[in-house]
Amino acid sequence: MCGIVGVLGSHEVAPILVEALGRLEYRGYDSAGIATVHEGQLDRRRAVGKLVNLSDKLVREPLRGFAGIGHTRWATHGAPTEANAHPHAGPRVAVVHNGIIENFRELRAELAVEGIETRTDTDTETVALLCQLFLDRQMTPRAATEATIARLTGAYALCFLFEDEPDLLIAARKGSPLAVGHGEGEMFVGSDAIALGNLTDRITYLEEGDRAEVTRAGAVIFDAQGRQVTRPEKRIAQAAAQVDKAGHKHFMSKEIAEQPRVLAEALRHYLTPEGGITLPEPGIDFTAIDRLTLVACGTAFYACNVAKYWFEQVAKLPVEIDVASEFRYREPPIPARSAALFVSQSGETADTLAALRYARGQADSILSVVNVTESSIARDSDIALPILAGAEIGVASTKAFTCQLLVLGMLALEAARQRGTLDAAELAAHVRGLRELPALIEQGLSIEAECQRVARGLSEARDILFLGRGRMFPLALEGALKLKEISYIHAEAYASGELKHGPIALVDEHVPVIVMAPHDELFDKTVSNMQEVMARGGKVLLITDAKGAQVAAEGAWEVITLPEIDPLWAPILYALPAQLLAYHTAVAKGTDVDQPRNLAKSVTVE
């Protein structure tokens, strides 16, 4: 969940490192640091908190050098302190690391026997000290890093910088993503393409177990068995690496506003002019599948919960859903004639990747829905379906969530077509509903001022409940998660029918209840549960359409009205008020919207 960058440049590298770290700060912002080599001397600067603190320190204590590494941290081992901040170093080597070294305590004990003391609480320090030990034994930097990596157990993306080697970076990956960037007489290393987007558009993604020796002339890559290998160089679109706010106050605001455009792009990618759905090769035969297992974490897990309704209702395909962090540990049997589908924005989510590898060889097909087509999850899948959301920087997922829903919805329609559970007219009607989504989301953005006004009242609450039925229940869960993530207000979500089985005891005039209720086949049931809340003095915020507002607005504290939509696709549209209410509540409370406390965007550790 940390961000790392390395540069062998032709200019002073410190400002380049800081700029690249700024593009990676979404991956962690507990602390940051850089190390450089200048005239045979290795030096570093580190600071606690946001990257601006490191920038201030570099003004007071500048670093020289044309070679360097940098790191922005999300703490796993050890509190966010300057001592625990990366890079970690011995006298002749500095290291930045993303991941977890599981055997660091064992390595510490071995170092202690050698008389080497640790000074931090981190697992990464042991990597630097172990490498230094091998250097002290007269190993070359290449041999020392190879020996160090051979001793490590766990997940890591590593980049090493050496005092007496201003033309060398050594990078290695196991379980955490890492990429090498190519320039003219310059070379780069980064956690992802976003880190390198302002430096190069030529990227080589390291594969599991790879180690790269990077010089200004290029990169020599070795696989997990130590064999020299060639990995393809890819061109990345510079637009995909843009991380500016485009005039918005926050990335989350920008990404909410981008949803009409990215949804339209995804529709163009998957839908033919005739209304057919095109899947990546080799495709999937849904008639050969009796069950589908969906696995994800966080917001992506709620996207899977919505998709369960779609697959079961329109394709009559039984679906099991699991949280990725639990899936492989309960060792579920995966029967024949089944497929497993994994959803992850980054494509590097550690729990989801581990679950995929558990299912490999058991499920007949492995599918994934990802935003990064060169990610580990995408590469390990039989079929990877890109969501085409573009870079998402805000920690709270918005456009990635709606794009995940869109792709899962199209996949459910394709399953229904193959299995013959929808006739041609029904299928065409649902496809028309999908095509209308970008315009409906654009129209729905007009509720923002209303959400901002309502959010001022929500910001004063200590507890908030969300309710929904059927396909809207997962949206209630997502709304509660968004609010918790960025406003720090305690929020819970329940299926509306479950309210009277316990949660209604929480209802009073101080607990707003947000009810997500399009005028669909379950509307009357949801309104009945809403009336139970109001009968007990509860404050109801009803989110519905014009028909629903006409029937049920009386007695509600507030009503937010959305455009009418094909009920099947309502979850995609109703994500909008969930996002806007969370965003404006957080703004009203003055919290850090894009970088909420204790969270990071890309969860690459278990």
C-alpha positions as CSV (number, residue, x, y, z in Angstrom):
1,M,0.0,0.0,0.0
2,C,3.1,2.2,-0.1
3,G,4.4,4.0,-3.2
4,I,7.9,3.7,-4.4
5,V,9.9,5.4,-7.1
6,G,13.4,5.3,-8.4
7,V,15.2,7.6,-10.9
8,L,18.5,7.4,-12.8
9,G,18.3,10.9,-14.3
10,S,20.2,13.5,-16.2
11,H,19.2,16.3,-13.9
12,E,19.0,16.8,-10.1
13,V,16.8,14.0,-9.0
14,A,15.3,15.3,-5.7
15,P,12.5,17.4,-7.2
16,I,11.8,14.7,-9.8
17,L,11.4,12.2,-7.0
18,V,9.1,14.5,-5.0
19,E,6.9,15.1,-8.0
20,A,6.6,11.4,-8.7
21,L,5.8,10.8,-5.1
22,G,3.0,13.4,-5.4
23,R,1.5,11.2,-8.0
24,L,1.8,8.2,-5.7
25,E,0.6,9.8,-2.5
26,Y,-2.8,8.1,-2.9
27,R,-1.0,4.9,-2.0
28,G,0.1,6.1,1.5
29,Y,0.6,9.4,3.3
30,D,1.7,8.5,6.8
31,S,5.3,9.6,6.0
32,A,7.6,10.1,3.0
33,G,11.3,10.2,2.2
34,I,13.9,10.2,-0.5
35,A,17.6,9.1,-0.8
36,T,20.1,10.2,-3.3
37,V,23.7,9.5,-4.3
38,H,26.0,12.5,-4.9
39,E,29.8,12.3,-5.4
40,G,30.0,8.8,-3.8
41,Q,27.9,9.8,-0.8
42,L,24.5,8.3,0.1
43,D,22.1,10.7,2.0
44,R,18.4,10.8,2.7
45,R,15.6,13.0,4.0
46,R,12.4,11.8,5.7
47,A,9.4,13.5,7.2
48,V,6.2,12.4,8.9
49,G,2.8,13.2,7.4
50,K,1.9,14.5,4.0
51,L,4.4,14.9,1.2
52,V,4.5,18.7,1.7
53,N,6.3,18.2,5.0
54,L,9.1,16.4,3.1
55,S,9.1,19.2,0.5
56,D,9.6,21.8,3.3
57,K,12.4,19.8,4.8
58,L,14.2,19.6,1.4
59,V,14.1,23.4,1.1
60,R,15.9,23.6,4.5
61,E,18.1,20.6,3.9
62,P,18.5,20.0,0.1
63,L,19.8,16.8,-1.4
64,R,22.1,16.7,-4.5
65,G,22.5,13.8,-7.0
66,F,21.3,12.5,-10.3
67,A,20.3,9.1,-8.9
68,G,17.7,8.4,-6.1
69,I,14.8,6.6,-4.7
70,G,11.7,7.8,-2.9
71,H,8.8,6.4,-0.8
72,T,5.4,7.4,0.5
73,R,4.3,5.2,3.3
74,W,1.1,3.6,4.7
75,A,2.2,2.1,8.0
76,T,2.1,-1.7,8.5
77,H,4.9,-2.4,11.0
78,G,5.6,0.5,13.3
79,A,4.0,3.9,13.9
80,P,4.3,6.8,11.5
81,T,7.5,8.3,12.8
82,E,10.5,9.8,11.0
83,A,12.6,6.8,12.2
84,N,10.2,4.4,10.7
85,A,9.9,6.3,7.4
86,H,11.5,5.0,4.3
87,P,14.1,4.9,2.7
88,H,15.8,2.6,5.3
89,A,19.6,2.5,5.0
90,G,22.9,1.0,6.0
91,P,26.1,2.9,5.4
92,R,26.3,1.9,1.7
93,V,22.7,1.0,0.7
94,A,19.2,2.5,0.9
95,V,16.0,0.6,0.3
96,V,12.3,1.4,-0.3
97,H,9.7,-1.3,0.0
98,N,6.0,-1.9,-0.5
99,G,4.7,-5.1,1.1
100,I,5.3,-7.1,4.3
101,I,8.4,-9.1,5.1
102,E,6.9,-11.9,7.2
103,N,10.2,-13.3,8.5
104,F,11.7,-10.0,9.6
105,R,11.8,-11.1,13.3
106,E,13.9,-14.1,12.4
107,L,16.2,-11.9,10.2
108,R,16.5,-9.4,13.1
109,A,17.7,-12.2,15.4
110,E,20.3,-13.3,12.8
111,L,21.5,-9.7,12.5
112,A,21.7,-9.4,16.3
113,V,24.1,-12.4,16.3
114,E,26.3,-10.5,13.9
115,G,26.3,-7.5,16.3
116,I,23.9,-5.4,14.0
117,E,21.3,-3.5,16.0
118,T,17.9,-2.4,14.6
119,R,16.8,1.2,15.3
120,T,13.2,1.1,14.0
121,D,10.0,-0.8,14.4
122,T,9.7,-1.7,10.7
123,D,10.2,-4.9,8.7
124,T,11.9,-3.0,5.9
125,E,14.9,-2.0,8.0
126,T,16.0,-5.6,8.1
127,V,16.2,-5.7,4.3
128,A,18.6,-2.7,4.3
129,L,20.7,-4.1,7.1
130,L,20.9,-7.6,5.6
131,C,22.0,-6.2,2.3
132,Q,24.6,-4.1,4.1
133,L,25.9,-7.2,5.8
134,F,26.4,-8.9,2.5
135,L,28.1,-5.8,1.1
136,D,30.4,-5.9,4.2
137,R,31.3,-9.4,3.2
138,Q,32.8,-8.0,-0.1
139,M,29.8,-9.0,-2.2
140,T,29.0,-6.8,-5.2
141,P,25.7,-4.8,-5.0
142,R,24.2,-7.3,-7.5
143,A,25.3,-10.3,-5.5
144,A,24.3,-8.7,-2.2
145,T,20.8,-7.9,-3.3
146,E,20.4,-11.4,-4.8
147,A,21.5,-12.9,-1.5
148,T,19.1,-10.6,0.4
149,I,16.1,-11.3,-1.7
150,A,16.7,-15.1,-1.3
151,R,16.3,-14.7,2.4
152,L,13.0,-12.8,2.3
153,T,9.6,-14.4,3.0
154,G,6.4,-12.4,2.3
155,A,5.4,-9.8,-0.3
156,Y,7.5,-7.1,-1.6
157,A,8.3,-4.5,-4.2
158,L,11.8,-3.3,-3.5
159,C,14.2,-0.8,-5.0
160,F,17.9,-0.6,-3.9
161,L,20.3,2.4,-4.2
162,F,24.0,2.0,-3.5
163,E,26.5,4.6,-2.3
164,D,29.2,3.7,-4.8
165,E,26.9,2.9,-7.7
166,P,25.4,6.2,-9.1
167,D,24.4,4.4,-12.3
168,L,22.5,1.4,-10.7
169,L,19.1,0.7,-9.2
170,I,18.1,-2.9,-8.4
171,A,14.4,-3.6,-8.3
172,A,12.5,-6.8,-7.3
173,R,8.9,-7.8,-6.9
174,K,7.0,-10.6,-5.3
175,G,3.3,-10.1,-4.6
176,S,3.5,-6.3,-5.0
177,P,3.4,-4.5,-8.3
178,L,6.5,-2.8,-9.8
179,A,7.3,-1.3,-13.2
180,V,10.4,-0.1,-15.0
181,G,10.2,3.0,-17.1
182,H,12.5,3.7,-20.1
183,G,13.8,7.1,-21.2
184,E,16.6,8.5,-23.3
185,G,19.7,8.0,-21.2
186,E,17.4,7.8,-18.2
187,M,15.6,5.0,-16.4
188,F,12.9,4.8,-13.8
189,V,11.2,2.5,-11.4
190,G,7.7,2.9,-9.9
191,S,4.9,1.2,-8.1
192,D,2.7,1.8,-11.1
193,A,2.4,3.7,-14.4
194,I,0.9,6.7,-12.6
195,A,4.2,7.3,-10.8
196,L,6.1,7.4,-14.0
197,G,3.4,9.1,-16.2
198,N,5.2,12.5,-16.3
199,L,8.6,10.9,-16.9
200,T,8.0,8.3,-19.7
201,D,5.3,6.5,-21.6
202,R,7.4,3.4,-22.1
203,I,6.8,0.9,-19.4
204,T,7.9,-2.7,-18.6
205,Y,5.9,-4.5,-15.9
206,L,7.9,-6.9,-13.8
207,E,6.4,-10.3,-13.3
208,E,6.1,-12.3,-10.1
209,G,9.6,-13.1,-8.8
210,D,11.4,-10.8,-11.2
211,R,14.6,-8.9,-10.3
212,A,15.7,-6.0,-12.5
213,E,19.2,-4.5,-12.7
214,V,18.5,-1.0,-14.0
215,T,21.2,1.3,-15.4
216,R,20.9,4.4,-17.6
217,A,21.5,2.1,-20.6
218,G,18.4,0.0,-19.8
219,A,17.3,-2.9,-17.7
220,V,18.4,-6.5,-17.4
221,I,15.7,-8.7,-15.9
222,F,16.0,-12.0,-14.2
223,D,13.1,-14.3,-13.3
224,A,12.5,-16.1,-10.0
225,Q,14.9,-18.9,-11.1
226,G,17.7,-16.4,-11.9
227,R,17.4,-16.8,-15.7
228,Q,17.8,-13.7,-17.8
229,V,14.4,-13.0,-19.5
230,T,12.8,-10.4,-21.7
231,R,9.6,-8.7,-20.6
232,P,7.6,-6.7,-23.2
233,E,7.8,-2.9,-23.2
234,K,4.4,-1.2,-23.5
235,R,3.3,2.2,-24.3
236,I,0.9,3.9,-21.9
237,A,-1.4,6.6,-22.8
238,Q,-0.4,9.8,-21.1
239,A,-4.0,10.6,-20.4
240,A,-4.2,7.4,-18.3
241,A,-1.6,8.8,-16.0
242,Q,-3.1,12.3,-15.5
243,V,-3.6,13.1,-11.8
244,D,-4.6,16.7,-11.9
245,K,-7.8,17.9,-10.3
246,A,-9.0,19.7,-13.4
247,G,-10.4,22.7,-11.5
248,H,-12.1,20.6,-8.8
249,K,-11.3,21.1,-5.1
250,H,-10.8,17.3,-4.6
251,F,-10.0,14.3,-6.8
252,M,-13.2,12.7,-5.5
253,S,-15.2,15.6,-6.8
254,K,-13.5,15.3,-10.2
255,E,-14.0,11.6,-10.4
256,I,-17.7,11.8,-9.5
257,A,-18.1,14.3,-12.3
258,E,-16.2,12.1,-14.8
259,Q,-18.7,9.2,-14.5
260,P,-20.9,10.1,-17.6
261,R,-17.8,10.2,-19.8
262,V,-16.1,7.0,-18.5
263,L,-19.4,5.0,-18.6
264,A,-19.9,6.1,-22.2
265,E,-16.4,4.9,-23.0
266,A,-17.0,1.6,-21.4
267,L,-20.2,1.2,-23.3
268,R,-18.5,2.0,-26.6
269,H,-15.9,-0.6,-25.8
270,Y,-18.3,-3.5,-25.0
271,L,-21.4,-2.8,-27.0
272,T,-21.7,-3.2,-30.8
273,P,-23.8,-0.8,-32.8
274,E,-26.4,-3.6,-33.2
275,G,-26.6,-4.0,-29.4
276,G,-24.4,-7.1,-29.0
277,I,-21.9,-7.4,-26.2
278,T,-18.3,-8.0,-27.2
279,L,-16.0,-9.8,-24.6
280,P,-12.3,-10.2,-24.7
281,E,-10.9,-13.3,-26.2
282,P,-11.3,-16.2,-25.6
283,G,-14.7,-15.3,-24.2
284,I,-16.7,-17.5,-21.9
285,D,-19.4,-20.1,-22.5
286,F,-22.0,-19.5,-19.8
287,T,-24.0,-22.5,-20.9
288,A,-21.1,-24.6,-19.6
289,I,-21.3,-23.1,-16.1
290,D,-23.7,-24.1,-13.4
291,R,-22.4,-21.6,-10.7
292,L,-20.5,-18.4,-10.6
293,T,-18.3,-17.3,-7.6
294,L,-17.7,-13.6,-7.1
295,V,-14.8,-12.4,-4.9
296,A,-13.7,-8.9,-4.0
297,C,-13.0,-6.5,-1.1
298,G,-14.6,-3.2,0.0
299,T,-16.5,-1.3,-2.6
300,A,-15.8,-3.9,-5.2
301,F,-17.4,-6.5,-2.9
302,Y,-20.6,-4.4,-2.9
303,A,-20.4,-4.3,-6.7
304,C,-20.4,-8.1,-6.6
305,N,-23.5,-8.0,-4.3
306,V,-25.4,-6.0,-6.9
307,A,-24.2,-8.3,-9.7
308,K,-25.5,-11.4,-7.8
309,Y,-29.0,-10.0,-8.3
310,W,-28.3,-9.4,-12.0
311,F,-26.9,-12.8,-12.7
312,E,-29.5,-14.7,-10.8
313,Q,-32.5,-12.6,-11.9
314,V,-31.8,-12.2,-15.6
315,A,-29.4,-15.1,-16.4
316,K,-30.8,-17.6,-13.8
317,L,-27.2,-18.4,-12.9
318,P,-26.6,-19.2,-9.2
319,V,-24.0,-17.0,-7.6
320,E,-21.9,-17.2,-4.5
321,I,-20.2,-14.1,-3.1
322,D,-17.3,-14.0,-0.7
323,V,-15.0,-11.4,0.8
324,A,-11.6,-12.0,-0.6
325,S,-9.8,-11.9,2.8
326,E,-12.0,-14.8,4.0
327,F,-12.4,-16.8,0.8
328,R,-9.2,-18.9,0.7
329,Y,-9.0,-19.3,4.5
330,R,-12.3,-21.1,4.7
331,E,-11.1,-23.4,1.8
332,P,-14.5,-23.5,0.0
333,P,-15.0,-26.4,-2.4
334,I,-15.3,-25.3,-6.0
335,P,-17.4,-27.8,-7.9
336,A,-17.1,-28.7,-11.6
337,R,-18.8,-26.5,-14.1
338,S,-18.2,-23.3,-12.2
339,A,-16.4,-20.1,-12.9
340,A,-14.8,-17.6,-10.5
341,L,-14.8,-13.9,-11.1
342,F,-12.5,-11.4,-9.2
343,V,-13.1,-7.7,-9.0
344,S,-10.4,-5.2,-8.1
345,Q,-9.9,-1.6,-9.2
346,S,-6.1,-1.8,-9.0
347,G,-5.8,-5.4,-10.0
348,E,-3.2,-5.8,-7.3
349,T,-5.4,-6.2,-4.2
350,A,-3.5,-8.7,-2.1
351,D,-6.4,-10.6,-0.7
352,T,-8.2,-10.8,-4.0
353,L,-5.1,-12.0,-5.8
354,A,-4.5,-14.7,-3.2
355,A,-8.1,-15.8,-3.6
356,L,-7.7,-16.0,-7.4
357,R,-4.6,-18.2,-7.0
358,Y,-6.6,-20.5,-4.6
359,A,-9.3,-20.9,-7.3
360,R,-6.8,-21.4,-10.1
361,G,-7.0,-25.1,-11.2
362,Q,-10.3,-25.6,-9.4
363,A,-12.7,-23.3,-11.3
364,D,-13.2,-24.0,-15.0
365,S,-12.7,-20.4,-15.8
366,I,-11.0,-17.4,-14.0
367,L,-12.4,-14.0,-14.9
368,S,-11.5,-10.6,-13.6
369,V,-13.0,-7.1,-13.7
370,V,-10.1,-4.6,-13.3
371,N,-9.1,-1.1,-14.0
372,V,-5.5,-1.8,-14.7
373,T,-5.1,-4.3,-17.6
374,E,-1.4,-5.0,-16.9
375,S,-2.1,-5.8,-13.2
376,S,-1.3,-9.1,-11.6
377,I,-5.0,-10.1,-11.3
378,A,-5.5,-9.4,-15.0
379,R,-2.5,-11.3,-16.1
380,D,-3.5,-14.3,-13.9
381,S,-7.0,-14.5,-15.3
382,D,-8.3,-16.4,-18.3
383,I,-10.3,-13.4,-19.3
384,A,-9.7,-9.9,-17.9
385,L,-12.5,-7.3,-18.5
386,P,-11.2,-3.7,-18.2
387,I,-13.6,-1.2,-16.7
388,L,-11.9,1.7,-18.5
389,A,-12.5,4.2,-15.6
390,G,-9.1,5.8,-16.0
391,A,-6.9,6.7,-13.1
392,E,-8.8,7.0,-9.8
393,I,-6.8,8.9,-7.1
394,G,-9.4,9.5,-4.4
395,V,-9.3,6.8,-1.8
396,A,-13.1,6.5,-1.8
397,S,-14.0,4.7,-5.0
398,T,-16.5,6.5,-7.2
399,K,-16.2,6.1,-11.0
400,A,-14.4,2.8,-10.6
401,F,-17.5,1.5,-8.7
402,T,-20.0,2.5,-11.3
403,C,-17.8,1.2,-14.1
404,Q,-17.5,-2.1,-12.3
405,L,-21.2,-2.3,-12.1
406,L,-21.6,-1.5,-15.7
407,V,-19.2,-4.2,-16.9
408,L,-20.7,-6.7,-14.5
409,G,-24.2,-5.8,-15.8
410,M,-23.2,-6.3,-19.4
411,L,-21.6,-9.6,-18.5
412,A,-24.9,-10.7,-16.8
413,L,-26.8,-9.7,-20.0
414,E,-24.4,-11.8,-22.1
415,A,-24.9,-14.7,-19.7
416,A,-28.6,-14.3,-20.1
417,R,-28.3,-14.2,-23.9
418,Q,-26.3,-17.4,-24.0
419,R,-28.5,-19.2,-21.6
420,G,-31.7,-18.1,-23.3
421,T,-33.2,-16.6,-20.2
422,L,-34.2,-13.3,-21.9
423,D,-35.9,-13.1,-25.2
424,A,-34.6,-10.7,-27.9
425,A,-37.0,-7.9,-27.0
426,E,-36.2,-8.0,-23.3
427,L,-32.5,-8.1,-24.0
428,A,-32.7,-5.1,-26.4
429,A,-34.7,-3.2,-23.8
430,H,-32.1,-3.7,-21.1
431,V,-29.3,-2.7,-23.6
432,R,-31.2,0.5,-24.3
433,G,-31.3,1.1,-20.6
434,L,-27.5,0.8,-20.4
435,R,-27.0,3.2,-23.3
436,E,-29.1,5.8,-21.5
437,L,-26.9,5.6,-18.4
438,P,-24.3,8.3,-19.3
439,A,-27.1,10.8,-20.0
440,L,-29.0,9.9,-16.8
441,I,-25.8,10.2,-14.7
442,E,-25.2,13.6,-16.3
443,Q,-28.7,14.6,-15.5
444,G,-28.4,13.2,-12.0
445,L,-25.4,15.4,-11.3
446,S,-27.9,18.2,-11.0
447,I,-28.7,17.0,-7.5
448,E,-25.3,18.1,-6.2
449,A,-26.5,21.4,-4.7
450,E,-29.3,19.6,-2.9
451,C,-26.9,17.0,-1.6
452,Q,-24.6,19.7,-0.4
453,R,-27.5,21.4,1.5
454,V,-28.7,18.1,3.1
455,A,-25.1,17.1,4.0
456,R,-24.8,20.0,6.3
457,G,-27.5,18.4,8.5
458,L,-25.9,15.0,8.1
459,S,-22.6,16.3,9.3
460,E,-24.0,17.0,12.7
461,A,-25.1,13.3,13.3
462,R,-23.1,10.7,15.2
463,D,-24.9,7.8,13.6
464,I,-26.6,7.3,10.3
465,L,-28.6,4.3,9.0
466,F,-29.0,3.4,5.3
467,L,-31.9,1.2,4.1
468,G,-32.5,-0.6,0.7
469,R,-34.3,-3.6,-0.6
470,G,-33.3,-6.0,-3.4
471,R,-30.8,-4.5,-5.7
472,M,-30.7,-1.4,-3.6
473,F,-29.5,-3.2,-0.5
474,P,-25.9,-3.3,-1.7
475,L,-26.2,0.4,-2.6
476,A,-27.2,1.1,1.0
477,L,-24.1,-0.8,2.1
478,E,-21.9,1.2,-0.3
479,G,-23.5,4.5,0.9
480,A,-22.7,3.7,4.5
481,L,-19.1,2.7,3.6
482,K,-18.5,5.9,1.7
483,L,-19.8,8.0,4.6
484,K,-17.6,6.2,7.1
485,E,-14.5,6.3,4.9
486,I,-14.3,10.1,4.5
487,S,-16.5,11.8,7.1
488,Y,-15.7,9.4,10.0
489,I,-19.4,9.3,10.9
490,H,-20.6,5.9,12.1
491,A,-23.0,4.5,9.5
492,E,-24.7,1.1,9.1
493,A,-26.8,-0.3,6.3
494,Y,-29.6,-2.9,6.5
495,A,-31.9,-4.6,4.1
496,S,-35.1,-2.7,4.7
497,G,-37.1,-5.8,5.8
498,E,-34.5,-6.5,8.5
499,L,-35.1,-3.2,10.2
500,K,-37.8,-4.5,12.6
501,H,-35.6,-7.5,13.6
502,G,-33.3,-5.3,15.8
503,P,-31.9,-2.2,14.1
504,I,-35.1,-0.2,14.6
505,A,-34.0,0.1,18.3
506,L,-31.4,2.6,17.1
507,V,-34.0,5.0,15.6
508,D,-34.7,8.3,17.3
509,E,-34.8,12.0,16.2
510,H,-31.0,12.2,16.3
511,V,-30.3,9.3,13.8
512,P,-31.0,10.2,10.2
513,V,-32.2,7.2,8.1
514,I,-31.3,7.3,4.4
515,V,-33.7,5.2,2.3
516,M,-32.8,4.3,-1.3
517,A,-36.0,3.5,-3.0
518,P,-36.6,3.9,-6.8
519,H,-40.2,3.3,-7.8
520,D,-39.7,-0.4,-8.6
521,E,-41.3,-3.7,-7.8
522,L,-40.2,-3.5,-4.2
523,F,-41.0,0.2,-3.6
524,D,-44.2,-0.4,-1.6
525,K,-42.4,-2.8,0.7
526,T,-39.6,-0.2,1.3
527,V,-42.0,2.6,1.9
528,S,-43.7,0.5,4.5
529,N,-40.4,0.1,6.4
530,M,-39.8,3.8,6.0
531,Q,-43.1,4.5,7.6
532,E,-42.0,2.3,10.6
533,V,-39.1,4.7,11.0
534,M,-41.1,7.8,10.8
535,A,-43.7,6.4,13.3
536,R,-40.9,6.3,15.8
537,G,-39.7,9.9,15.3
538,G,-36.9,9.0,12.9
539,K,-35.6,11.5,10.3
540,V,-35.9,10.0,6.9
541,L,-34.0,11.1,3.8
542,L,-35.8,9.5,0.9
543,I,-33.8,9.0,-2.3
544,T,-36.2,8.1,-5.1
545,D,-37.6,9.2,-8.5
546,A,-40.5,11.5,-9.4
547,K,-43.1,8.7,-9.1
548,G,-41.7,7.6,-5.7
549,A,-41.6,11.2,-4.4
550,Q,-45.2,11.7,-5.4
551,V,-46.3,8.7,-3.4
552,A,-44.1,8.7,-0.4
553,A,-42.6,12.2,0.2
554,E,-45.1,13.2,2.9
555,G,-43.5,13.1,6.3
556,A,-39.9,12.7,5.1
557,W,-37.3,15.0,6.5
558,E,-35.7,15.5,3.0
559,V,-36.3,14.0,-0.4
560,I,-33.8,13.8,-3.2
561,T,-35.3,13.0,-6.6
562,L,-33.4,11.2,-9.4
563,P,-34.4,10.6,-13.0
564,E,-36.4,7.5,-13.8
565,I,-34.4,4.5,-15.0
566,D,-34.8,0.9,-16.0
567,P,-35.1,-0.6,-12.5
568,L,-32.4,-3.2,-13.4
569,W,-29.8,-0.5,-13.7
570,A,-31.0,1.7,-10.8
571,P,-28.0,0.7,-8.6
572,I,-25.6,2.5,-11.0
573,L,-27.6,5.7,-10.9
574,Y,-28.3,5.6,-7.2
575,A,-24.5,5.4,-6.5
576,L,-24.5,9.1,-7.4
577,P,-26.3,10.4,-4.3
578,A,-24.4,8.0,-2.1
579,Q,-21.2,9.5,-3.4
580,L,-22.3,13.1,-3.3
581,L,-23.8,12.9,0.2
582,A,-20.6,11.4,1.6
583,Y,-18.4,13.9,-0.2
584,H,-20.3,17.0,0.9
585,T,-20.7,15.6,4.5
586,A,-16.9,15.2,4.7
587,V,-16.4,18.7,3.3
588,A,-18.8,20.1,5.9
589,K,-16.9,18.3,8.6
590,G,-13.5,19.5,7.3
591,T,-12.0,16.0,6.9
592,D,-9.4,15.1,4.3
593,V,-11.6,13.9,1.5
594,D,-9.1,12.4,-0.8
595,Q,-6.7,11.0,1.8
596,P,-8.9,10.0,4.8
597,R,-7.1,8.9,7.9
598,N,-5.8,5.3,8.2
599,L,-6.7,4.4,4.6
600,A,-4.8,4.1,1.3
601,K,-6.0,3.5,-2.2
602,S,-4.3,0.4,-3.3
603,V,-4.3,-2.4,-0.7
604,T,-1.4,-4.5,-1.7
605,V,-0.8,-6.2,1.7
606,E,-3.0,-8.8,3.5
